[in-house]
Each structure stands twice: as structure tokens, then as C-alpha cells.
Amino acid sequence: VVSRMQRPEGSRDGCSELEAVLGHLELLARIAGRRAPRLWLDPLPEHVTLSDLRERYGEPDASALLCVTGELDDPSRQARMRFELNLTELGNVALVGPASSGVEEVVRAMLVSLAQAHSSAGLWIYGVEASGDALTTLLTLPHVGGVVSLADEGAVWSLLRMLERELDLRKGSSVQDVCRMPVVVCALVGPEALLEADPEVEDRLVALTREGPAQAIHFVVAVRSVSALHMRLRTNFGMVVPMALNDESDYLSILGSLEGLGAPKGARRGIVRWERRLLEFQGAQVCAEDEDEETVVACMSHGMRSACDATALPVPRLPEHVLWEDLAQAMGDSRLPVGFGRREVMPMSVELSSLEAMLVAGNDGDSLMRHVRGVHEGLSLAGVAHVALDAPGILGVAGDADVLVGKDQVEHFLLSAEPIGNGLRVVLVVGVVRTLSVLGEHAAQVLRDLIGTRSAATGLAVVVVSEGWRIASVYEDWFRSLGSQPYGVWVGSGFADQTVLRYAPPLPRVRGQQMAMDGYMVERGVARAVRMIEGRGEDER
């Protein structure tokens, strides 16, 4: 019967009986309007956007901390599903792929999906990037408190210390209080160079990734190779996801086996162990290829800011010029302003109640006076009763009732008034060596006694200012008394070579460009790198 069947249209002469049967069945199916279901799904698309995934699978579960990562292909079940990484369960996740793998795009999509599902009042996002375009397109999101470049080591350390302070705060809080705090997600894209160059960074990251998830602080890391994640760091990641790796052995080092799968090729394509099986996935993108991602994110951000006016806590930045306004919130009227810690990236000061006398020195007289003007300005704005004794007339402040300029005014103050008990809390002695040389014998002795016999119980702090080279050869009792004090400040360069302020080496490693107002604050033998406070309008002087 089959051999007598009419050959289907378009068939070639000499076709086999099987081809004839299939052709006839196809003809009958067309006549009946029937079509057999395909045995296999279409291949995974090369481009999967967040909006595509929402259309196919609906909105993600906003009750969990789900990073939408892409689309999974499950051939054995003839199924597709949204690929989501639950940071609440996994703690931290790492994506591994070369520059051509598209891991940066997937990380951005993961972070945007989090921002779409959670308000900026409950989610803070921070980023560290090796290149200038890995995460900066997300800066307009209200959830993003900052994106720092690996080239700016000071900014990287600022972020790490901010996360450490946040971790310490949460560890000291109740579980209920932590649950009310925003979830923190920090993304690191391409941190390999910094991890290799500075082992201390890795030490800090190991501690943060180990202790952070329990306090709702999570990390998403993208690296070029699995070897960049040293074992002591890798053990703190709940999942490591390989993407478009160049060698099959790289997949094996992460997954253990490929279970018959071939190494996937193409941007944003990877393999993940999902429900005890290996599945291939296509990583997500924020938007379509023909759309500008920065514009798309900016439009999202506008809507998010309209819905919630909360924003993430910004990453502290080291000011180029430290003014009183940069320190005021942390100072009040009970502390002597010093500057901004270059490593800590936070205000540095001395508690007045514990300060008897303190030496402020430096080799550059101009920088030294800029700092003293800043201290004077800060004390004035804080309402701290103080006086500056400027017998040599080198401070450069005129017409200020709290600055006594010249020999006569300084001697009148020292000989006719008792500083202790008249409400004064701070006396600034400007150019102490030169001041003692121009004062009369009696006034000079009063000043020596004022410096050398201070006690914190009197409530008066004496801050003695001098160029380092002038004071290095002084051996009087008042100077020896200064040397025994727990606090001291050095303004400008040359601290490592000076001998007037004692400290325990080595000096802290400081990153970033050295500025004229950078120096050190010594506190009980510990030297801290500080960018010193200065007066407003110094550049115009």
C-alpha cells in the first residue's frame, strides 16, 4: 500500500518509503490543520532582559532577597525557568568569567532586579569596580550609596571600613533591630589586582564575607578566574557560578564534573548546579541591546525616587580640604578638631576633658599656620571659649577678639589675668619659641609654667605650636613636659624624620596622593595619618 502512495509534492525522485510515509503524513496533517508538538524547546536566546523574564515568569518574590540572574534551560523536563540567586540563603555569590563573558552585565542586572523589588529604605547597594563602566551606570539608583574605583585605594578602604562599622553596629544590636535595618549588598567587579597587591584587603574581605550575611550584609563578586578567589575567601560564598570559561578544566574546578554537558560558549552563558543537576543558563541584561542602559536605569531611578525619598548611606570620602563643616557633626563643643583620618576616613579629634597640653609641629610654617587657623575657626564656630596667643604676629588673623597679636597684648593677658578659672578651655600658643624670645622675663615664665604644669583637672588645655626645627633643640622643663603628653600633631611632610613626637613604628600605610595638609596625629604612641583641618578661604590667602 505504501509503495502505491502518491509521492508528496516537492519530493525528489527515488525517495525512500520512509520519506514517502512522512511526506504523506505531513500532507494529511496540513489538510487537518494539525501540528505535532516539538520534542525540544528552542535554544536559549542570546539576549535575555529583565523585562523579558518578568513577561515570561511574572514578578519575582519581593519577600526574599532574590537576584534575578538569567534564564535556566532544563532539557530533561522540557522546561525553562527564571534563574534567581537567593542571597538570604546563599549569603554571598561569586560569578567567574573572562572579560568577554559578560559577567559585568549580569552583575548589573542582578543589582537592578534587587532595586526593582525592594525600596531604597530597605536596601543599600555599594560597588567596587576595576573599570570605569562596570557599575557606574547604577549610580542614579537611590539604593546606591556609592561606586568606587579600584584605582582609588583610599576610597576602597573607606568603603571597607564603613562596612566594618556597619557590621559592628549590627553585631551589637538585637535581632529585631537588625531586621529593621536596610539590607546591604556590596558588589566587587574585578578585584583581583587589589587582592594580590594588598593582602590586608583580602583579610578584611574574609572577615566581612564570613560574618556579614548573618547581619544582612551580602557580597556579589565577579572575578576573571576561579584562582582569584583564594580558598579562605571562597569558602564564604554559598555559590560560585562559572560563565563562558575558556577551558573545560576551569568548569571542573568549580563544578566537579560537567555530567555530559559541553562547555557553553557565548556572552553571558554559563552552567550552574541547580537542584542537584547541572543546567545551562543565559545571563540577564538590564535592557535590550539597542537601548542605552544608562538612560533606562535613570528612568527607573526617577520612578523609584518618586515612590520613596530614602537614599542609601553614602560612602565616606576624604575631603581635598578639611573644613569645620566636615567635622562639625562629630565634634560638638567638647573636642579639639584635628582633621580627617586618611585611613579611617572619619573625623579625628581630641577630647578636651582628657587634654592637658599638646604639641602641634611641622616643618612647613605655612601649612602649620593654615592648620592653626582651622583649629581656631572650629573652636569659634563650636562655641568653645579659647584664646590664641600670637606674639610673633605669624597667624595671619586680624580683628578677632580671640586672637591676641603682638608682645603687648600677649603679655597683658599673661600678667593681668589668670587663665584657669575664667571660663577658658583652650589656649593656643602660636610660635612658642619665638613667643618666648620676645616676651619679657616675667611673662615668659608665666607662659612656661602654664605649659609645663597643666593638669586635666583644671579644665584648661594648652596647645603649643612651633616649627619642628625650632623646637628640636629646646631642652627646657616645659618642653620635656610636652614630650610626656599622650597627644601630638605633625602637619605636613617629614614626620618619619622628626624626633619631637614619639610613636611606635611602623607608620600606617597610606594610599592616595600626599597633600600639603596631610600629616599625623599621635595618640598614646600610635600614629594616625590625618588630613588636617584648615581655615576657610585658605586658597585665596
N, C-alpha and C positions, 0 to 999 in steps of 0.2 A: 504493500500500500504506500509505504513511504517513497519507494522508488518511482511510483507513478504520480507523486505530488508535483504540482507546478512549482517550478523554481521561483523564489521571491524576486520581486523587481530589484534590479540593480545587482543581482548576484552574478558572479562570473561563471563562464562555462567550466565544467569539471569540478564543481564544488562537491564536497563530501556530503554523505547522507545526513551527518550531524548538523552541518551548516544548513542544509535544506530544512531540517526539522526546526532549528532555531529561527530561521528566517520565516517559516510558516507560522510559528507561534507568535513571532513579533507582529506579523501581519494581522493575525486574529486579535492580538491584544490591542492593536491600533483601532481595529474596527469596533471592538467592545469598549474602547476608552479606558482600558485598564493599564496599570503600570506597576510592576513588581517593586517592592521597596529595595533600596540599595543595601547590600550586605555590609558596606563600610561607610563611615561618615567621611565627609570631605576632609582633606588635610587641614591641620591647624592654619589659620590665616597668619600672614606675616606681620600684620598690624592689628593690635587689639587695644582699643582705647577704654578708658574708664566708663565713658558713656555707652560704648558697645556692651560692656559687661552688665551695666545697670539695665539696659534694654532686654538682655537675654535672661538675666537671673534676678532682677529686682534690686532693691536697695540692700546693702549689707546690714548685718545686725549691729545696730548702734550701741547695744548694751555691752558689747565686748570690744576689746582693742584690736580690731581686725585691720591688717594692712592688705588691701587688695593688690595682689602681685601679678596676676595674669589669668590665663585660662588653661585648665588641665584637660588632657586627652586621655580617655580610658578605653582603649580599643576592646578589651576583653568584655566590657559591659556595654559597648557601643554607646558611650555616654561622654558628655562634656560637662565641666563644672567650673565654677569660679575658683581660682586659686587664691586662698586667703591665708595669711600667717597671723596667728593669734599671739600677740606679744604678751598677753596676760599669762598664757600657758607656757610659751617658749622662753620668756624672759628677754633674750636678745637673739637676733638673727644676723647671719652674715651671707652676703652674696659674693661669689667668686667668679671672675671672668676678666678676660683681657680687655684692652681699650676698645676693641671692635665689637665686644659682646653686648653693648647697650645696657650694662648694669646701672649706669648713672641715670638713664631714662627710667628704668624700673624703680629705682630708689625714689626718684621724684614722684612717680605715680603712687607709690606706697604712702608717701607722706601726704600727698594731696588727698588721697582717699581717707586718711585719718582726719584731715581737716574738714572734709565734707561731712563726715559722720559725727564729729564732736565740736562743740563750741570752743571758742578761744578762752572761755572762762575755765574750762576743764582740761585743756590740752596745751602744753608748751612744746614747741619744736625748736631744736638748735642744730646747726650744721657745721661741719669742718670739711673743707674741700681742698683737693690738691690743685685743681684748675679753677679758673675764674668763672666758669659757667656751669659747674656741676649742680649747684644748689641755689645760686643767687636768684634764679627766676622765681623762687618761692618767697623772697623777702617781703613781698607785698601782703602775704597772708598774715592776718592778725595773730595767728598762732605762733608765728616765727619770731623768736626773740633775738635772733642774730645768726649770721653765717660768717665764719671766719676762715681766712686762708691759711694753709699750712706754711706759707712763706712768712706770715706774721706770727712768729713763735710766741711773742708776748700775748697776742690775742688768744692763741690756743691755750696758753697757760691760764689766762683769765677765765676762759670758759670752763676748764677743768676744775679750777678752784671754786668757781661758782657752783658747779655740780657737787663738789665735795661738801661745800657749806650747806647746800640744799639736802644732801644725804644725811649730814649730821643733824640738821634740824628735824628731819623726819624720823630718824632713829630715836630721838629724844621725845617724840610725840606719841600720843596714844594711837591705836589702830583706827579708831573713829575719826581722829583728826587727820590722819594720813589719807583716809578715804575721801575726805572733803578737799584735799589739796589737788591741784592740777596734776595730771599725768605728764611726765617729762619724757620726750623721745629725742635722743641725740643721734644724728646720722653722721658717719665719718666716711667720706669717699676718697679712696686712695691715700691712706695714712702711712703706707709702708716706709717712705723715706724718713719721716719723723720718728717712727718707731725704731728704726735702725740707728738713727743719729743720736737719739736721746733715750737711753734705757729708762730714765725716770718717768717719761711719758707712759711707757708700757706698764711700769709699776703702778702708776695712778689708774690707768685703764683697767688693769686686772682687778684692782680693789673696787672700782666703780661698777664694772660689769658683774662682779661676784655679789656685791651687796645691794646694788641699785634696784633690781627687779622686785625685791621684797618690799621696797619703799616706793613703788610705782615710778621708777626711773629706768628706762629701757634704752638699748642701743641697737641701731641698724648700721652695719658696717659693709662697705663694698671694697674688696681688695682685688688685685690683679692675679694673684696666685695663692693657693692654699698655704704655701710655705710662709707667707707674710703673717698668717695667724699662728704664732707660736703656741705650743701645746697648752701652756699655762693660761693663755688668753682664750684659746679655742674651747677649752672645757667649760667656759662660762656662757657659751652660745648654745641655745636649745636646738637650733637647726642651722646647718651650713648648706647653701644652695649653689650648685655649680651651673654656670651658664656659658655656652659656646666655647668651651675649653679647647685648646689646640691639640691635646694628646689624650688618648683614651685612658692612659695610666693616671692622668690627673683626676678623671672621674672616679677611678677605682680607689684612689687615696681618700676620697671623700665618702663615696657610697659603698665601698667594699666590693661591689660587683655591678654589672650592668644588666644582668638577668636577660640576656639576649637582645637588649636594645642597642642600637648603634649610637655612637657619639653624635648628638644633634649639631647641626650646622645652622648658621644664620644668626642675625642680631636678635637678642632678647630670647633666644631659645635655650631651654635648659631641661634638666632632669631633677626630679625630687622624689624622695621616698614618702609616699602618701598612703596611709592605712596599710603599712607593711608591704606595699608594692611600689615598684618604680614606675613613674609616669612622666611622660614628656609634657612640657608646658610652653606656652608662648607668653613672654613677659608683657605687662601692660605699659601703655604710654598715657601721658596726661591727655593728649589730644591727637587728632589726625595729622598725618604728615604735611598736609597742605595748610595747616593752621599754625599761627605763631603762638608758641607755648606761653611766652611771657604775657602776651595780650590776654590769652584765655585765663591764665591764673589771676591777672589783675581784675578781670571781670568777676571771677569767683570771689575775690577778696572784697570787692565793693559790696556784694550782697551779704557776705559774712559779717562785715563791719556794721552794716545796717541792722543785722539781726542781733548783734552782741557787741557792745563797745569795750569789752575787756580785751586786753592785749597781754602777750607773754612778757615776763620779766626780761628786760634787755641784758645782753652780755656786757659786763662792766668793761669800759675802755679807759686806757691810760691817757689822760689829757696831755696835749702837747705843752700847754702852760697850765699849771695848777693854781687856781684862784680860790678865794674863800668859798665861793659858791659851790665848788666841787667837794668841799669838806664840811660845809655847814651842818648838814643833816646829822652827821655822825659826831660833831664836836660839842655843840651846846656851849655853855659858859663855864664848864668845869675842866676843860682840857686846853693844852697848849698846841696849836696846829703846827705840824711839821711838813706834811706833804702827802703824796700818794705812793703807796708801796708799789714798786715796779714788778715784783713777782706776785704779790698778793692782789694787786690792782684794787686796793681799797684804802680809805683814809688812814694815815698814820699820825699819831699824836701822843702826848704825854699827859697823864692825869696830874692836874695841878696839886692835888692833895698829897701826892707822893713825891713831889719835886721840890728839892731844896735849892740846888744850883746846877747849872748845866752849861757846858762849853759848846758854842757854835763856832766852827772854824772852817777855813778853806784857803786855798792858795790864790784864788781869783777874787780880788776885792769887789769888783763889780757884781759878780754873782752872789757874793756874800751879802752885800747891801740889798740886792733885789729880794733875797730871802727874808732879811730882817724887816724890810718894808712890808712884805706879805704877812709876816707874823704880827706886826703892829696893826695892820689893817684888819686882820682876822680878829684879833683881840678887841679892837674897837667895835667892829660890827657885832661881835658876840656880847658886848656889854661887860667885858672883863676890865676891872679897874687896873690900870697899868701906867707906867711911865718909861720913856726911852731917854737915857742919858747920853747925849751926843756932843760931848765936849769938843772933839776934833771937827765937828760940822761935816761929817762924811756921809750921813744917812741920806741926805737929799730931800728931807721933808721940812717944809716951812709953814708957819701959820697954824700949827697944830698944838693945842694946849697940852697934849700928852707927850710931846717931844720937846725936851729941853736942849737947846742948841747953844754951844759955846761954854767957855770956862765959867763965866759968872753965873749963868742960870744953874749949871750943874752944882757948883759949889754952894749956892744959895739953898738948893734942895737938900744937899747932904748935911749942911751945918745948921739949918734952921728948922728942919722937920725930922721927925722920927718915922721912917717908912713903916716900921712894924706897928700895927695897931691903928693906922689911919685909913684903913679900908683898901689899901693897895694889895694886889695879889701877885703882880709880876713887875719886876724891874729889869729892863733891857739895858745892858751896859755896852754901848757901841764903841768898838775900837778900844778895848780895855787898856792895852799897853800904852797907846797914845794918850788916852784919857788920864791915866795915872801920871804920865810925864808932864802934862800941862796943869794939873791941879796943884793947889798949894798943899803943903805937907799935911796939915790937919785934915783937909777934905779928902786927900788921897788915903790917909789912914782909915778914915771912916768908911771909905769905899772898900778897902781891903778887908776890914772887919765884916762889912756887910756880905762880902762874897764868901769869906772863909769860915764864918760862924753861923751859917744858916742851919735851921732845923725845920723839918716839915711841919712840926707842931706850931711854928709861928704863923703859918698860913701865907707866907711870902716866898715866892720863887724868884731867884736871880738868874737871868740868862746872860752869860758873858760872851761877847762876840769879839773875835780877833782873827786877823790873817794868821795862818798856821806858821809861817816863817817868823813872824814877830814874836810869837809866844813860845816857840820851841826852845829858846834859850833862857826862859824865865824859871827861876828856882825858888821863888818866894813861897811862904806858907799858904797864901790864898790859892796859888796855882796847884800846889800839892793837894789841897782840899778839893779842888775841882776834879783832879785825877781820880779821886776815890769815889766820885759820884757815879750812880748806875746809868746815867743817861748822857748822851753826847751826840752832836750832829756835825757832819762834814759836808760842805757844799762844794760841788764841782769835782774835778778830777784830782788825782794824787792821793787818794785815801790809802791805797796799799803801801805807799812810801812814807806816810806820816807816822809820828810817834806820840802824839799828844792824846789820842783817843785809843784806849786799849780794847782789843777784841780778840776773840778766839778764831783763828783761821780754820779752814779756808773761807774766802769770801763767797757769797752765794753767786751762782752762775746767773747772769742777767742777759736776757735776749733783747734784741732790738737796738736801734741806734742810740748812742750816748748823746745826751743833750747837755747844754751848758748848766742847767739847773738840776742835773742828776747828781746824787751824792749818796751818803749813807747815814743811817741813824743807828747808834749803838745803844742797845738796851740790855743791861746786865751781861755785858760781854758778847752779845750776839749782834752781828752787823746785818742790817737790813737795807737793801737797795731802795732808795726813795727818790722820786721826782719832787723837788722842794716847792713849797708854796711860794708865790711871788705876788707883788702888788699888781693891781690893775693898771693898764696903760704903760707897762714897762717898755714895750716896743717903741713907744713914742718918745721915751726919755732921751 
